């Protein structure tokens, strides 16, 4: 089998996981406990895919074709036989074929490599996006009353293209759309559109908050 084609257990969730994103998960269903234990015996990797139709708990769920390979970074078993996990997205994948659905979904998947850029993002464009992202984070911190220095923004455009959607105010369908974009340039340009809109909304909220807190001059 090609190194980009793998067999992977699939965990259907009402969550979109992006590459480089870290999320906590709670495992309590028997079938997913088995999936977890089987994965820990091999490579500690599970495919996370957003549910398109069906429920997260109980019956079978149909997922979107594009998901993210997640690596289990830590696993803790509780007294009630549940498991608490920390998962990190590492690669994007496409489901080619469902191999089995019992006791959990296993699929033949292809790891999706980042699409080669015919027109790359120049340094000026990247700086504009980074500055907008820093501005956006500042607004978020200020509204929350956290007046502290903005954390560093990654220079790697691929990492940045997945980091920004993690913090944007997106619904699941919008976040899935970001996951399915195969070009970091397009992800960053789409991110900038969202950033500009949200910065306007956040600036209005911050002005309202400051006016209520300190009154008009």
GISULJO-V149676 format. One record per pair of residues at least 24 apart in sequence whose ideal C-beta (glycine too) atoms are under 7 Angstrom apart, sorted by the first residue. I is the first residue (numbers start at 1). J is the second residue. Records with the same first field share a line. If there is no record, write none. Layout:
# GISULJO-V149676
I = J + J
This chain:
# GISULJO-V149676
4 = 110 + 111
5 = 108 + 110
6 = 109 + 111
7 = 99 + 106 + 108
8 = 45 + 47 + 69 + 107 + 109
9 = 35 + 38 + 39 + 46 + 47 + 104 + 105 + 106
10 = 47 + 49 + 63 + 105 + 106 + 107
11 = 35 + 46 + 47 + 48
12 = 49 + 51 + 56 + 61 + 63 + 105
13 = 48 + 50 + 51 + 56
14 = 51 + 56 + 172
15 = 48 + 50
16 = 50 + 172 + 175 + 176 + 179
17 = 48 + 68 + 70 + 89
18 = 68 + 89 + 162 + 165 + 166 + 178 + 179
19 = 68 + 89 + 90 + 91 + 92 + 162
20 = 89 + 159 + 162 + 163
21 = 89 + 162 + 166
22 = 86 + 88
23 = 87
24 = 84 + 85 + 86
25 = 85 + 87
26 = 82 + 84
27 = 82 + 83 + 85
28 = 82
29 = 57
31 = 103 + 104
32 = 104
33 = 83
34 = 103 + 104
35 = 104
36 = 75 + 83
39 = 72
40 = 72 + 75
44 = 71 + 72
45 = 69 + 70 + 71
46 = 70 + 72
47 = 93 + 107 + 109
50 = 172 + 176
60 = 101
64 = 176
65 = 94 + 95
66 = 92 + 94 + 179 + 180
67 = 93
68 = 92 + 93 + 179
69 = 93
92 = 179
112 = 182
114 = 158 + 184
115 = 182 + 183
117 = 183 + 185
120 = 185
121 = 157 + 185 + 188
126 = 157
129 = 188 + 191 + 192
132 = 192 + 195 + 196 + 199
133 = 164 + 195
135 = 199
136 = 195 + 198 + 199
139 = 199 + 202 + 203 + 206
140 = 202
142 = 206
143 = 202 + 205 + 206 + 209
157 = 184 + 188
158 = 184
160 = 188
161 = 187 + 188 + 191
164 = 191 + 195
165 = 191
168 = 194 + 198
169 = 198
